[in-house]
Amino acid sequence: MSTYHEARLAINQAFKSAVTSAQAIYQSARAQATSIAALSTARAAYVLALTQAVAARDAALVNLGRPPTFSHSRSSQR
């Protein structure tokens, strides 16, 4: 597997981990909430965590750049 693909897999794994963590924190906060305001705050924190995870993933993918291209030496000789 190429370095590019390994980096892309690592980026996606970090994103999935961040989403899983945000979900767990949200579920815990919901279980402990005793008011509508607490539920609203928990939901807002969850949405913010997801937004941050998406932004971090997108930035990492932009920094990674385009996938490498492979030239076919035979086709260029024809």
C-alpha positions, 0 to 999 in steps of 0.5 A: 500500500502506498504512503498516500493511502496509508495517510488517508486511512490514518486520517479517516481512522482519526475522524471515525475516532473523533466521531465515536468520542463525540457520540459517547460524550453526548450520550453521557451528557444526555443521560445526566441532563436534568433540564431542557437547557442541559439537553440543549447544551449537550446537543450543541456541544455534540454538533460542535465536536462533529463540526470540528472533526469534519474540519480537521479531516478536511484540512488533513485531506487538503494537506495530503494533496491529490493521490499520486498518478502513475504513468504507463511507460508503454502507452507513452511510447506508442 
